[in-house]
Amino acid sequence: MVNLFHFISNKKHFLFVAFLFLFSCKEEQKVKVKTGSISDFKRVRNTSSYVIVNTKSLYRKCTSIGKIKPLNEFFLPFQDFGIIKSIHVTNSSFVKKGTLLASLDDIDNTLDVEEKKAFLESKLDLLNTEVIKYGLYEQPSFDSTIYEKLKVRTGVNLAELNLKMSLSRLQKKKIIAPCDGYISDITTHEGEFTTMNNKFCTVSDLSKLYVDTKLPAYEYKNVQEGQKAEVRVLSDDEIYNAKVIQVDKRVDEQGLIDVRLIITDSNTSLLSNIDVKINIFIQLTEAIVVPAEALSKRNNRDVIFTYVNGKAKWTDVVKGPTNGEEVAINTGLNEGDTVLISNVNSLFEGENVIIE
């Protein structure tokens, strides 16, 4: 009894006895083990997305920034001085070519035109009298030089010239839209006095837009007129098609060249002076092209997996230029091959693959 007490009094022995007591009191539990054949543990088949490859041009993007400008934009001034009699448009108005935009007080010029018209009529009557006097109307054909001399002698030519000059002065009192476009920059009001060449407004034709940008001089041989491009609006990420129309042959002090592009999309929501990102597409090569993620490295070799009869086929390739997103394949692939482009690092030769 003493020995048992001494055994239990030892801390480690006490815990061991307590554990045996509790375990013996716990109801026996049954453990079920699921059994099966080796086939139950087969490798789960891979799934992969794919592309069918063909020969095409591989481009890289030459990127810059710029501002959208209208190809046709006019800053319209008054061509005479006087009081602004009427303004027929407001900022943001859309006008058609030939629309009267504004006019100055023209009462004096209008009276002068009427006077010149009356004077010309009197000279034409005198010319008609002289023509009858010389019997020119009775001749089937007559020497035109005689008629011209009569016009000079009767003062018709001078009267016509005076009327043209008077009409020209009257026209300077008006501002006419030179093209279809939107009005902006109106800062004057009716009743104000204005001087000659004082700007009235701007008319912007937004149907034809361009963007100027600058590129490093080393891109000069790569960027040529006619190359396709795109412009991306920084504020809303919209993309529009464009092409290069001018490449300046001069290099500025910063080592840059000026390049102009025109927007080729006919219907756009682009605004003048909006900031855009420009991508000019420079051709690298013509070859079979695959997405960059289709390539993987196996034993320091460039490998692509193609899809043949439901299985992954290991294909050694020789790659060419890349633009970071796509890669040219010089040898190893044929047009029409189905190339796997996802989960390629986990594939192996002959493995069953589900394409999606």
Buried (B, 14 or more C-beta within 10 A) or exposed (E): EEEEEEEEEEEEEEEEBEEEEEEEEEEEEEEEEEEEEEEEEEEEEBEBBBBEBEEBEBBBBBEBBBEBBBBBBBEBBBBBBBEBBEBBBEEEBEBEEEBEBBBBBBEEBEEBBEEBBEBBEEBBEBBBEBBEEBEBEEEEEBEEEEBEEBBEEBBBBBBBEBBEEBBEBBBBBBBBBBBBBBBBEBEBEEEEEBEEEBBBBBBBBBBEBBBBBBBEBEBBEBBEEEBBBBBBBEEEEEEBEBBBBEBBEEEEEEEBBBBBBBBBEEEBEBBBEBEBBBBBBBEBBEBBBBBEBBBBEBEEEBBBBBBEEEBBBBBEBEBBBBBEEBBBBEEBBEEEBBBBBBBBEEBEEEBEBEBE
